[in-house]
Structures are given as C-alpha cells and as structure tokens.
C-alpha cells in the first residue's frame, strides 16, 4: 500500500500547536481593506484555532 499524500495547500495554511490543536489565520484580510474599520482589521491580524469539529479533517489533510 502506498503512503498517503498530504494536501500541499493545507500544509502551508495550518500549523500544529504544542498541545495538538491546529492554528490558522483569519479570512478577509487580503484586499478591500479600505471599507473595514481599524478594529476589525486589527482583530483579523491575530491567529486563531481551528474548530474542534474540523480538527480531525485538517489533521488528516496535513498528515499530522
């Protein structure tokens, strides 16, 4: 049986934390930023964790 291939796009988007959770960036911070408030843009800068419901799926994609 061949090895499972990990998803290259997912590998670049997600990181595993020390406790095994998955870290991700927030969406909507790439373009069309002029209409967004400073507070909203500031909050989009920080990383957040992937929801528990999606964790197993993401882990399988990145091969963790």
C-alpha positions as CSV (number, residue, x, y, z in Angstrom):
1,X,0.0,0.0,0.0
2,X,1.5,3.4,-1.0
3,X,1.9,6.2,1.5
4,X,-0.9,8.7,1.9
5,X,-0.2,12.1,0.3
6,X,-0.7,15.2,2.5
7,X,-2.5,18.2,1.0
8,X,0.1,20.7,-0.1
9,X,-2.2,23.7,0.2
10,X,-3.3,22.7,3.7
11,X,0.3,22.2,4.8
12,X,1.0,25.9,4.0
13,X,-2.1,27.1,5.8
14,X,-2.1,25.2,9.1
15,X,0.3,24.7,12.0
16,X,0.0,22.2,14.9
17,X,0.4,23.7,18.4
18,X,2.3,22.1,21.2
19,X,-0.9,20.8,22.7
20,X,-2.0,19.3,19.3
21,X,-4.6,21.9,18.3
22,X,-4.5,23.4,14.8
23,X,-3.7,27.0,14.3
24,X,-5.0,29.1,11.4
25,X,-5.1,32.6,10.0
26,X,-8.4,34.6,9.8
27,X,-10.0,35.3,6.5
28,X,-11.0,38.7,4.9
29,X,-7.6,40.4,5.5
30,X,-6.1,40.3,2.0
31,X,-7.8,43.1,0.0
32,X,-10.7,45.6,0.0
33,X,-9.4,46.8,3.4
34,X,-10.4,50.5,3.0
35,X,-14.1,49.9,3.9
36,X,-13.1,47.8,7.0
37,X,-12.7,49.5,10.3
38,X,-9.3,49.6,12.1
39,X,-10.6,47.5,14.9
40,X,-11.9,44.8,12.5
41,X,-8.5,44.8,10.6
42,X,-6.6,44.6,13.9
43,X,-8.7,41.6,15.1
44,X,-8.1,39.8,11.7
45,X,-4.3,40.0,12.2
46,X,-4.3,37.5,15.1
47,X,-4.2,33.7,14.6
48,X,-7.0,31.5,15.9
49,X,-7.6,27.8,16.4
50,X,-9.5,25.5,14.0
51,X,-12.9,24.4,15.4
52,X,-12.9,21.0,17.2
53,X,-15.4,19.7,14.6
54,X,-13.0,20.3,11.7
55,X,-9.8,19.3,13.5
56,X,-9.7,15.7,12.5
57,X,-10.3,16.6,8.9
58,X,-7.5,19.1,8.8
59,X,-5.1,16.8,10.6
60,X,-5.7,14.1,8.0
61,X,-5.0,16.7,5.2
62,X,-1.7,17.9,6.7
63,X,-0.6,14.4,7.7
64,X,-0.3,15.2,11.4
